[in-house]
Amino acid sequence: MEYKILIVEDDPLIADSLEVIVEDANYRCCGKAESITEALNLISDTQPDLLLLDINLEGKNEGIELAEIVRKREKIPLVFITAYSDEKTVDRASKTNPLGYLIKPFREAEVRVALKLAFAAIEREQSDMENLMDADGTVYVKDRNGYLRVNIPEIMFIQANDVYSHVITNNIRCMISKPLKQVEEIVRSYGFMRVHKSYVVNKKAIKQIKDQHLILGEHAIPIGRVYREELMQQLRLL
């Protein structure tokens, strides 16, 4: 799996340097942003696996503000970049649960180590989540009466709802307390793929492609612009 990294840094020289290091370390830089607004747009479009995030954007601690937003909405892991190591800044930053810190000026080896440790932590979490799944491809999701058994191949699609996800089958609609990105990692090997920033679909459940939507049963799922090309490559179009 090729991990995607979004660099959020308002110094173009540092951002370019980080991009080179990221690519040389066999990761993919999926974008560079200099502000909160630009970063949120790129997060929505590219769905990165990790953020390299400068704490001090535009002369303020806006990097921490962005981290707080991401923690609530997307739960994307991050590594902070900072020239500041004062206790107050580090204390506020630590509440967003970063996977590491890079102190400026940094060396290439330090960046590589930080990335390696971050992705090792991500992979451990993904492994723990996969262990919740039975060998026959079933998961147990919590509902008002306890835990409900759901067969993954029977899921038609999964829809994001803030930090939760709605799981929809022909007979069941339930909500689980995990963001869409984490659920996507669990079901991907069963033929699911992201087709929109808010939707992951079971390719076998697609009945029709109509205009800019996928038809799954009675549901019309929008196709996101950045996902359309990959979707068409994976579907067998005659």
Secondary structure in CASP SS format (residue, H / E / C, confidence):
PFRMAT SS
TARGET T0000
AUTHOR 0000-0000-0000
METHOD secondary structure of the structure
MODEL  1
M C 1.00
E C 1.00
Y C 1.00
K E 1.00
I E 1.00
L E 1.00
I E 1.00
V E 1.00
E C 1.00
D C 1.00
D C 1.00
P H 1.00
L H 1.00
I H 1.00
A H 1.00
D H 1.00
S H 1.00
L H 1.00
E H 1.00
V H 1.00
I H 1.00
V H 1.00
E H 1.00
D H 1.00
A C 1.00
N C 1.00
Y C 1.00
R E 1.00
C E 1.00
C E 1.00
G E 1.00
K E 1.00
A E 1.00
E C 1.00
S C 1.00
I H 1.00
T H 1.00
E H 1.00
A H 1.00
L H 1.00
N H 1.00
L H 1.00
I H 1.00
S H 1.00
D H 1.00
T H 1.00
Q C 1.00
P C 1.00
D C 1.00
L E 1.00
L E 1.00
L E 1.00
L E 1.00
D E 1.00
I C 1.00
N C 1.00
L E 1.00
E C 1.00
G C 1.00
K E 1.00
N E 1.00
E H 1.00
G H 1.00
I H 1.00
E H 1.00
L H 1.00
A H 1.00
E H 1.00
I H 1.00
V H 1.00
R H 1.00
K H 1.00
R H 1.00
E C 1.00
K C 1.00
I C 1.00
P C 1.00
L E 1.00
V E 1.00
F E 1.00
I E 1.00
T E 1.00
A C 1.00
Y C 1.00
S C 1.00
D C 1.00
E H 1.00
K H 1.00
T H 1.00
V H 1.00
D H 1.00
R H 1.00
A H 1.00
S H 1.00
K C 1.00
T C 1.00
N C 1.00
P C 1.00
L C 1.00
G C 1.00
Y E 1.00
L E 1.00
I E 1.00
K C 1.00
P C 1.00
F C 1.00
R C 1.00
E H 1.00
A H 1.00
E H 1.00
V H 1.00
R H 1.00
V H 1.00
A H 1.00
L H 1.00
K H 1.00
L H 1.00
A H 1.00
F H 1.00
A H 1.00
A H 1.00
I H 1.00
E H 1.00
R H 1.00
E H 1.00
Q H 1.00
S H 1.00
D H 1.00
M H 1.00
E H 1.00
N C 1.00
L C 1.00
M C 1.00
D C 1.00
A C 1.00
D C 1.00
G C 1.00
T E 1.00
V E 1.00
Y E 1.00
V E 1.00
K E 1.00
D E 1.00
R C 1.00
N C 1.00
G E 1.00
Y E 1.00
L E 1.00
R E 1.00
V E 1.00
N E 1.00
I H 1.00
P H 1.00
E H 1.00
I E 1.00
M E 1.00
F E 1.00
I E 1.00
Q E 1.00
A E 1.00
N E 1.00
D C 1.00
V C 1.00
Y E 1.00
S E 1.00
H E 1.00
V E 1.00
I E 1.00
T E 1.00
N C 1.00
N C 1.00
I C 1.00
R E 1.00
C E 1.00
M E 1.00
I E 1.00
S C 1.00
K C 1.00
P C 1.00
L H 1.00
K H 1.00
Q H 1.00
V H 1.00
E H 1.00
E H 1.00
I H 1.00
V H 1.00
R H 1.00
S H 1.00
Y H 1.00
G C 1.00
F E 1.00
M E 1.00
R E 1.00
V E 1.00
H E 1.00
K C 1.00
S C 1.00
Y E 1.00
V E 1.00
V E 1.00
N E 1.00
K H 1.00
K H 1.00
A H 1.00
I C 1.00
K C 1.00
Q E 1.00
I E 1.00
K E 1.00
D C 1.00
Q C 1.00
H E 1.00
L E 1.00
I E 1.00
L E 1.00
G C 1.00
E C 1.00
H E 1.00
A E 1.00
I E 1.00
P E 1.00
I C 1.00
G C 1.00
R H 1.00
V H 1.00
Y H 1.00
R H 1.00
E H 1.00
E H 1.00
L H 1.00
M H 1.00
Q H 1.00
Q H 1.00
L C 1.00
R C 1.00
L C 1.00
L C 1.00
END
